[in-house]
Amino acid sequence: NATENPSNFASKMPFWDFGKKNVQTMKFKKDIKKDSLMGKYKAELKQTMNTGTTSIRDAIKLKQGMEENEWIAMNAIEAYNTLLLVYGFVAEDCTKEKCKQMAAGAKYQYLWANEATGKADALDAPTYVEKLFEWVAAQIDDESVFPTDGNFGKKFVPAVKKILARMFRVYAHIYYNHLEHITKAGAKEHLDKCFKHFYYFIDEFKLVGEKELSPLQPLIDQLK
C-alpha cells in the first residue's frame, strides 16, 4: 500500500529504528544540528509524519518557502543514517565468506570505484559497504559539498546523486541476499518502510536514474 500511514514508525529519528544498533555501522552516523535550517526541516518532517494523517509520499515533498537544497541535504543525511541502522541489522549475516561479492543476486555485481588508482575493485560485500559508509560520511563532512552555512555550490547535486545511487546498492544487496535473515527476525516490515521512504525521496527529486534502480524494479513497481 503506497499510501500507508507512517505514524507508528516515525517516533524516532532516523526515520525508523530497528531497536538493535550495530556499533560498527553506527560509528558513521551523522547528526544534524537542531538549531540549523536542516535541523528545523528535520523536526518539521518528523512532526508531519507523526500526525498520522500524511503519507510518506506527501511528507517527503518540498513545502512552500523551503530551500530545496537544504531539504534534499537533510533527507539525504537522514536516509544515510537510516541505512546504517538497516545494514547494521544484517551485518552479522553479511560476512566475507557468505557475501564474497557486492552483488544483488546473480545478475548484478557492484564494483568499488577506487579513486586512488582509477580502477574498479571487486570487493566482498562487507568491505564494500564499510568503504561506502566511510565515503558518504566524508562527503557529508565536506563543507564544499554539504555546507553548514547554506551556500550550496555546483558540487552538491552531482555529489548527492552519486551518494544516493551507491546507497541504493546496499538496499539491493539486502533484498537479494539477506531477505531471509530479515524476515526470520520479524523486521521485514521495517525494511520495507525504510526503503519506501528512501525510494519516494529519490523519486520525488529525480536523484537516481532508472538504470541504477533496475535490480529492485519489481518492488518499486508495487510502490507506484
DOVEX-903951 format. One record per atom (N, C-alpha, C, CB): x, y, z. Coordinates in steps of 0.001 Angstrom, whole numbers, padded with zeros to 6 digits, always signed. Glycine has a CB too. Layout:
N
XYZ
...
//
This chain:
224
+000847-001191+000000
+000000+000000+000000
+000883+001242+000000
-000958+000005+001226
+000895+001947-001115
+001828+003054-001292
+001506+004256-000426
+001850+003470-002721
+000303+004326+000137
-000058+005483+000948
-000220+005105+002413
-001342+006113+000428
+000450+004047+002835
+000307+003569+004206
+000726+004634+005209
+001129+002302+004414
-000047+004744+006269
+000223+005711+007324
+001534+005377+008035
-000939+005747+008331
+002479+006316+008106
+003778+006026+008694
+003874+006336+010184
+004823+006790+007972
+002792+006753+010821
+002897+007319+012162
+003511+006368+013180
+001546+007737+012635
+003219+005081+013068
+003718+004137+014064
+005218+003916+013955
+003003+002818+013927
+005804+004350+012879
+007225+004079+012645
+008083+005333+012697
+007406+003408+011310
+007475+006465+013043
+008212+007726+012968
+008530+008310+014338
+007426+008728+012168
+008406+007526+015383
+008606+008068+016727
+010068+008378+017004
+008085+007094+017767
+010969+007762+016245
+012388+008012+016437
+013007+008440+015115
+013101+006760+016997
+014071+009172+015184
+014833+009524+014004
+016246+009008+014201
+014817+011061+013745
+016875+008444+013161
+016401+008312+011799
+014991+007695+011709
+017378+007476+011011
+014484+007736+010483
+013064+007563+010281
+012474+006349+010996
+012792+007460+008833
+013141+005211+010920
+012664+004034+011649
+013829+003385+012348
+011966+003027+010705
+013579+002913+013537
+014643+002342+014360
+014384+000857+014553
+014738+003065+015731
+015333+000024+014148
+015174-001412+014276
+015314-001866+015733
+016194-002127+013401
+015712-000933+016611
+015851-001273+018017
+017178-001913+018346
+014754-002179+018426
+017876-002390+017325
+019161-003074+017517
+020204-002331+016703
+019085-004590+017095
+021145-001707+017378
+022148-000905+016683
+023472-001666+016613
+022342+000457+017390
+024094-001599+015452
+025379-002233+015253
+026469-001188+015469
+025479-002870+013838
+027351-001432+016414
+028375-000449+016770
+029251-000098+015569
+029244-000979+017914
+029580-001098+014771
+030480-000876+013636
+029877+000043+012590
+030844-002194+012997
+028569-000048+012372
+027949+000829+011382
+027580+002188+011982
+026704+000164+010799
+027106+002204+013237
+026633+003455+013814
+027760+004430+014130
+025852+003173+015061
+029004+003975+014077
+030113+004910+014279
+030172+005938+013150
+031448+004149+014371
+029500+005636+012033
+029497+006551+010892
+028322+007526+010921
+029468+005762+009604
+027465+007416+011926
+026251+008236+011984
+026576+009730+011970
+025443+007893+013238
+025742+010488+011274
+025929+011932+011154
+024731+012667+011757
+026124+012338+009671
+025012+013519+012726
+023953+014277+013372
+023723+015614+012668
+024290+014506+014844
+022484+016070+012740
+022115+017381+012197
+021865+018309+013374
+020847+017291+011262
+022509+019468+013362
+022350+020417+014461
+020901+020907+014531
+023318+021611+014292
+020329+020828+015719
+018925+021179+015891
+018632+022637+015563
+018500+020887+017300
+019620+023525+015808
+019373+024949+015585
+019692+025400+014162
+020183+025760+016558
+020025+024456+013287
+020297+024791+011890
+019011+024712+011080
+021370+023849+011296
+019057+025226+009831
+017878+025150+008973
+017532+023695+008676
+018111+025924+007661
+018565+022869+008455
+018322+021451+008238
+017674+020815+009470
+019633+020732+007894
+018127+021241+010639
+017541+020742+011883
+016080+021106+011995
+018295+021283+013079
+015751+022321+011586
+014356+022771+011592
+013524+021929+010629
+014264+024266+011213
+014074+021682+009431
+013360+020875+008437
+013155+019449+008931
+014124+020863+007108
+014178+018909+009586
+014079+017559+010129
+012952+017473+011159
+015415+017135+010763
+012883+018462+012030
+011827+018494+013051
+010446+018610+012408
+012055+019667+014024
+010356+019423+011352
+009077+019595+010663
+008643+018298+009997
+009174+020716+009621
+009609+017586+009387
+009282+016325+008740
+008799+015305+009766
+010496+015782+007979
+009505+015236+010886
+009116+014294+011939
+007717+014615+012446
+010126+014328+013104
+007442+015901+012640
+006128+016316+013131
+005039+015953+012125
+006109+017830+013411
+005324+016183+010847
+004356+015863+009794
+004035+014378+009788
+004891+016290+008422
+005079+013552+009902
+004880+012114+009860
+004192+011600+011122
+006209+011412+009672
+004407+012280+012231
+003806+011851+013490
+002329+012226+013613
+004570+012446+014640
+001837+013071+012714
+000424+013449+012788
-000481+012265+012464
+000130+014611+011829
+000048+011326+011681
-000742+010154+011302
-001714+010411+010177
-001491+009652+012478
-001636+011586+009568
-002579+011922+008500
-001901+012119+007151
-003340+013171+008864
-000578+012047+007131
+000159+012316+005904
+000915+011074+005451
+001128+013487+006103
+000801+010731+004173
+001518+009586+003638
+002997+009921+003510
+000935+009162+002275
+003827+008899+003399
+005264+009116+003212
+005497+009885+001919
+006035+007767+003190
+004771+009531+000878
+004916+010192-000427
+004687+011694-000308
+003935+009592-001448
+003672+012102+000439
+003370+013523+000603
+004327+014196+001585
+001932+013702+001078
+004719+013467+002624
+005595+014047+003645
+006943+014452+003069
+005799+013063+004786
+007399+013741+002056
+008730+013968+001507
+008770+015154+000545
+009213+012722+000800
+007614+015643+000147
+007566+016738-000823
+008085+018043-000224
+006138+016931-001329
+008702+018856-001061
+009187+020168-000655
+008005+021088-000384
+010111+020772-001734
+008003+021710+000778
+006902+022608+001135
+007211+024036+000687
+006640+022569+002658
+006174+024805+000498
+006324+026196+000047
+007198+026976+001021
+004944+026879-000095
+008141+027729+000468
+009016+028555+001281
+010287+027864+001735
+008279+029026+002460
+010400+026551+001494
+011602+025823+001895
+012713+025955+000856
+011273+024352+002122
+013953+025902+001328
+015109+025893+000445
+015320+024456-000030
+016387+026452+001167
+015265+024251-001342
+015291+022888-001881
+016567+022126-001525
+015138+022931-003382
+017720+022760-001679
+018969+022054-001388
+019092+021687+000089
+020156+022906-001805
+018608+022550+000974
+018623+022246+002406
+017731+021035+002697
+018154+023476+003230
+016566+021007+002062
+015628+019906+002248
+016220+018584+001734
+014302+020213+001531
+016823+018649+000547
+017444+017448-000031
+018607+016988+000836
+017930+017721-001474
+019426+017922+001292
+020582+017571+002124
+020129+016899+003418
+021422+018828+002442
+019103+017460+004063
+018605+016875+005303
+018091+015465+005075
+017504+017743+005898
+017303+015292+004026
+016750+013972+003739
+017827+012973+003347
+015718+014068+002636
+018849+013430+002644
+019954+012546+002261
+020710+012064+003493
+020917+013267+001299
+020973+012978+004424
+021696+012608+005649
+020869+011638+006485
+022042+013866+006480
+019570+011898+006611
+018719+011007+007395
+018510+009665+006704
+017376+011665+007656
+018481+009657+005362
+018400+008390+004633
+019667+007573+004871
+018191+008639+003115
+020775+008258+004937
+022060+007603+005227
+022064+007031+006641
+023231+008599+005055
+021641+007816+007622
+021586+007333+008999
+020636+006139+009133
+021147+008461+009936
+019530+006179+008410
+018591+005060+008431
+019224+003816+007824
+017305+005422+007677
+019959+003990+006731
+020620+002850+006090
+021656+002221+007017
+021284+003285+004779
+022322+003036+007832
+023256+002487+008816
+022539+001516+009749
+023916+003620+009628
+021340+001889+010171
+020547+001018+011035
+020126-000250+010296
+019312+001762+011554
+019666-000078+009065
+019190-001212+008273
+020314-002217+008051
+018628-000731+006921
+021456-001726+007573
+022563-002648+007309
+023106-003243+008608
+023687-001930+006548
+023127-002445+009647
+023589-002951+010933
+022792-004158+011396
+023514-001863+011973
+021520-004200+010995
+020662-005311+011398
+021052-006607+010694
+019204-004982+011108
+021633-006508+009481
+022005-007726+008740
+023508-007969+008750
+021515-007635+007298
+024263-007106+009429
+025722-007183+009367
+026254-008546+009790
+026331-006112+010239
+025632-009167+010789
+026109-010469+011250
+025874-011556+010204
+025420-010848+012557
+024944-011324+009304
+024645-012278+008233
+025435-011962+006970
+023150-012278+007924
+025990-010758+006891
+026737-010317+005706
+028225-010423+006005
+026353-008852+005299
+028780-011589+005765
+030189-011846+006069
+031006-011970+004790
+030335-013120+006913
+032296-011869+004937
+033185-012002+003773
+033091-013388+003165
+034634-011708+004165
+032777-014373+003985
+032669-015743+003490
+031351-015960+002737
+032782-016736+004653
+030288-015404+003265
+028978-015594+002646
+028769-014670+001456
+027881-015369+003665
+029214-013429+001577
+028994-012424+000526
+030342-012039-000081
+028260-011159+001096
+030865-012906-000909
+032203-012697-001478
+032216-011605-002532
+032722-013987-002081
+031032-011236-003005
+030897-010134-003958
+029839-009165-003444
+030523-010661-005381
+030013-007899-003780
+028950-006919-003514
+027984-007033-004679
+029517-005430-003354
+026908-007767-004450
+026006-008092-005541
+024563-008010-005101
+026304-009470-006082
+023683-007970-006103
+022245-008077-005888
+021791-009271-006701
+021473-006754-006298
+021842-010446-006071
+021547-011676-006791
+022669-012036-007746
+020238-011544-007549
+022365-012874-008710
+023381-013353-009652
+023603-012391-010821
+022982-014716-010186
+022643-011521-011052
+022679-010679-012253
+023453-009378-012068
+021279-010358-012683
+023460-008850-010861
+024047-007533-010639
+025231-007613-009677
+022992-006566-010097
+026392-007168-010144
+027568-007066-009277
+028027-005623-009266
+028717-008014-009752
+028381-005124-008085
+028817-003745-007934
+030314-003706-007630
+028014-003037-006817
+031032-002900-008385
+032464-002718-008182
+032704-001388-007481
+033230-002777-009529
+033746-001348-006663
+034075-000124-005944
+034995+000743-006796
+034735-000447-004584
+034601+001987-007024
+035421+002922-007805
+036568+003421-006930
+034564+004125-008336
+037744+002904-007177
+038928+003267-006400
+039493+004572-006961
+040003+002125-006435
+039254+005665-006241
+039674+006979-006734
+041189+007133-006736
+039052+008078-005889
+041877+006379-005905
+043340+006464-005829
+044003+005857-007057
+043846+005764-004572
+043439+004731-007538
+044044+004028-008676
+043309+004270-009983
+044091+002549-008400
+042068+004770-009881
+041269+004966-011081
+040666+003676-011601
+042105+005595-012151
+040778+002609-010833
+040259+001311-011248
+039003+000946-010453
+041334+000227-011073
+038296-000057-010947
+037118-000570-010260
+037498-001867-009560
+035934-000791-011252
+037378-001896-008247
+037796-003053-007451
+036607-003958-007127
+038476-002591-006151
+036809-005255-007278
+035812-006241-006866
+036045-006552-005389
+035894-007546-007744
+035109-006181-004544
+035251-006355-003096
+034142-007250-002562
+035230-004991-002375
+034413-007891-001432
+033330-008589-000755
+032359-007540-000221
+033871-009507+000398
+031124-007972+000034
+030068-007023+000397
+030360-006221+001662
+028781-007757+000573
+030781-006854+002776
+031004-006040+003983
+032110-005010+003819
+031335-006933+005149
+033152-005347+003050
+034218-004378+002804
+033705-003230+001948
+035420-005054+002124
+032946-003567+000912
+032361-002546+000033
+031478-001594+000846
+031533-003210-001106
+030602-002164+001664
+029655-001346+002429
+030383-000449+003418
+028652-002238+003171
+031414-000967+004075
+032153-000132+005019
+032849+001017+004302
+033177-000971+005788
+033430+000732+003144
+034056+001797+002355
+033018+002829+001933
+034760+001211+001114
+031841+002344+001580
+030764+003242+001174
+030360+004162+002318
+029553+002440+000690
+030168+003589+003506
+029774+004406+004649
+030850+005443+004988
+029498+003515+005865
+032106+005023+004928
+033213+005963+005188
+033209+007095+004163
+034578+005224+005159
+032988+006733+002919
+032995+007720+001834
+031835+008706+001975
+032923+007016+000470
+030631+008192+002268
+029476+009081+002441
+029707+010015+003625
+028175+008262+002647
+030223+009472+004725
+030497+010302+005901
+031452+011440+005568
+031078+009450+007029
+032463+011128+004749
+033437+012145+004339
+032782+013203+003458
+034615+011495+003593
+031860+012785+002585
+031148+013734+001727
+030300+014682+002573
+030260+012986+000706
+029610+014131+003566
+028757+014955+004426
+029591+015940+005238
+027925+014068+005366
+030784+015530+005628
+031676+016399+006413
+032370+017464+005563
+032726+015557+007116
+032317+017308+004245
+032992+018228+003332
+032146+019491+003142
+033264+017542+001966
+032636+020606+003639
+031885+021868+003558
+031635+022313+002118
+032632+022963+004301
+032479+021875+001196
+032286+022264-000201
+031161+021473-000858
+033577+022070-000984
+030718+020403-000208
+029629+019570-000727
+028355+019791+000087
+030028+018075-000703
+028459+019619+001419
+027341+019822+002338
+027664+021027+003234
+027070+018529+003198
+027466+022241+002736
+027823+023428+003521
+026894+023636+004708
+027802+024662+002640
+027452+024016+005833
+026628+024285+007013
+026066+025703+006997
+027441+024066+008283
+026579+026542+006078
+026085+027924+006005
+024992+028103+004950
+027237+028870+005706
+024578+026985+004323
+023502+027057+003347
+023921+027515+001974
+022462+027950+003841
+025214+027774+001789
+025706+028263+000493
+026104+027069-000382
+026922+029237+000686
+025107+026410-000955
+025353+025215-001756
+025954+025585-003108
+024054+024421-001952
+026983+024844-003487
+027639+025099-004760
+027261+024073-005818
+029133+025113-004576
+027981+024116-006920
+027685+023224-008049
+027988+021757-007745
+028477+023658-009266
+028821+021516-006734
+029177+020130-006389
+028019+019355-005776
+030346+020122-005430
+027093+020068-005154
+026124+019402-004288
+025245+018392-005009
+025259+020420-003634
+024537+018811-006028
+023576+017912-006681
+024263+016686-007293
+022805+018667-007767
+025356+016848-008070
+026031+015645-008581
+026518+014720-007461
+027213+016047-009454
+027013+015317-006372
+027515+014510-005252
+026392+013745-004572
+028229+015397-004231
+025268+014400-004328
+024173+013735-003621
+023561+012646-004499
+023094+014759-003204
+023563+012844-005803
+023073+011801-006711
+023964+010564-006638
+023011+012327-008162
+025271+010780-006624
+026206+009644-006527
+026059+008940-005184
+027666+010120-006718
+025924+009720-004123
+025748+009150-002777
+024514+008251-002737
+025624+010276-001716
+023394+008747-003215
+022137+008016-003116
+022116+006804-004046
+020969+008938-003436
+022752+006916-005210
+022839+005768-006119
+023636+004636-005462
+023496+006183-007467
+024715+004987-004778
+025519+003969-004097
+024786+003413-002881
+026873+004552-003672
+024047+004248-002193
+023262+003768-001061
+022188+002788-001524
+022621+004945-000316
+021609+003044-002674
+020603+002128-003222
+021179+000727-003378
+020085+002641-004576
+022446+000625-003736
+023063-000683-003927
+023041-001512-002652
+024489-000522-004411
+023128-000851-001512
+023084-001572-000241
+021679-002144-000028
+023485-000637+000941
+020665-001357-000332
+019299-001887-000245
+019122-003070-001192
+018268-000786-000570
+019630-002945-002416
+019504-004034-003389
+020185-005297-002868
+020110-003622-004750
+021376-005135-002306
+022103-006284-001760
+021301-006927-000625
+023504-005852-001254
+020736-006130+000244
+019977-006656+001376
+018748-007433+000897
+019551-005512+002310
+018015-006870-000049
+016806-007543-000530
+017129-008857-001236
+016037-006627-001473
+018197-008885-001996
+018548-010101-002729
+019248-011137-001854
+019431-009754-003903
+020081-010691-000940
+020974-011612-000235
+020645-011834+001244
+022361-011111-000341
+019850-010959+001830
+019613-011078+003272
+018143-010976+003666
+020386-010019+003993
+017262-011147+002700
+015836-011009+003000
+015365-012106+003954
+015011-011047+001705
+015893-013301+003802
+015504-014403+004688
+015887-014086+006139
+016172-015728+004232
+017088-013527+006313
+017558-013149+007644
+016645-012087+008256
+019007-012634+007577
+016299-011090+007457
+015415-010008+007908
+014030-010555+008267
+015291-008919+006817
+013515-011423+007411
+012164-011966+007607
+012096-012824+008872
+011736-012799+006380
+013089-013670+009054
+013120-014533+010247
+013186-013706+011527
+014321-015493+010185
+013828-012556+011448
+013953-011684+012618
+012709-010824+012837
+015172-010789+012468
+011740-010956+011926
+010500-010196+012076
+010646-008722+011742
+009993-010333+013473
+011637-008387+010910
+011917-006972+010627
+011638-006571+009180
+013354-006669+010953
+010979-007436+008420
+010762-007107+007011
+009892-005870+006829
+010128-008281+006300
+008898-005704+007701
+008036-004528+007595
+008841-003250+007793
+006897-004602+008619
+009778-003291+008731
+010653-002131+008948
+011502-001869+007710
+011561-002352+010182
+012104-002924+007167
+012925-002780+005963
+012122-002164+004828
+013490-004138+005531
+010932-002700+004600
+010097-002206+003501
+009763-000725+003664
+008808-003018+003413
+009496-000300+004888
+009141+001101+005107
+010355+002018+004981
+008503+001272+006480
+011500+001542+005405
+012725+002322+005211
+013016+002497+003733
+013917+001647+005908
+012876+001413+002981
+013131+001511+001536
+012071+002372+000854
+013163+000108+000896
+010837+002236+001285
+009759+003044+000699
+010061+004531+000860
+008399+002700+001354
+010470+004917+002064
+010811+006315+002306
+011982+006747+001426
+011148+006538+003788
+013007+005906+001368
+014170+006192+000532
+013756+006360-000930
+015217+005071+000665
+012946+005422-001421
+012557+005486-002828
+011709+006717-003125
+011796+004229-003220
+010738+007030-002283
+009893+008197-002533
+010724+009480-002561
+008796+008301-001464
+011745+009538-001723
+012629+010705-001705
+013401+010834-003012
+013604+010616-000532
+014067+009760-003431
+014882+009865-004645
+014010+010023-005886
+015780+008633-004793
+012788+009478-005845
+011887+009622-006987
+011328+011030-007071
+010746+008612-006898
+010979+011610-005931
+010403+012954-005903
+011341+013981-006520
+010069+013353-004474
+012651+013828-006252
+013622+014808-006729
+014505+014275-007861
+014493+015257-005582
+014144+013108-008410
+014832+012517-009569
+016346+012454-009332
+014529+013334-010852
+016718+011774-008255
+018113+011761-007819
+018871+010492-008208
+018171+011933-006336
+018161+009455-008635
+018808+008216-009068
+018167+007765-010373
+018694+007103-007977
+018994+007426-011355
+018492+007042-012668
+017799+005693-012676
+019612+007026-013648
+016936+005498-013665
+016154+004263-013762
+017032+003033-013929
+015185+004354-014920
+018118+003153-014677
+019007+002011-014891
+019586+001516-013580
+020133+002383-015850
+019976+002441-012711
+020544+002078-011413
+019496+001385-010542
+021093+003327-010695
+018232+001754-010717
+017154+001206-009897
+016656-000161-010364
+016009+002166-009877
+017082-000596-011532
+016515-001796-012154
+016571-003065-011310
+017214-002051-013422
+017584-003277-010446
+017572-004512-009655
+016338-004664-008766
+018802-004570-008800
+015765-003564-008318
+014596-003625-007442
+013323-003123-008129
+014852-002814-006185
+013319-003143-009464
+012175-002610-010198
+010857-003291-009838
+012418-002744-011673
+010822-004616-009664
+009545-005248-009265
+009010-004701-007945
+009722-006760-009147
+009897-004460-006990
+009479-003884-005712
+009025-002448-005894
+010618-003950-004689
+009777-001691-006688
+009447-000286-006946
+008080-000162-007621
+010532+000370-007822
+007779-001087-008552
+006500-001043-009249
+005327-001179-008275
+006439-002147-010303
+005541-001878-007171
+004489-002036-006167
+004264-000737-005384
+004844-003176-005202
+005259+000150-005390
+005148+001391-004638
+004458+002494-005423
+006509+001852-004215
+004457+002349-006740
+003920+003430-007581
+002393+003410-007584
+004453+003308-009025
//
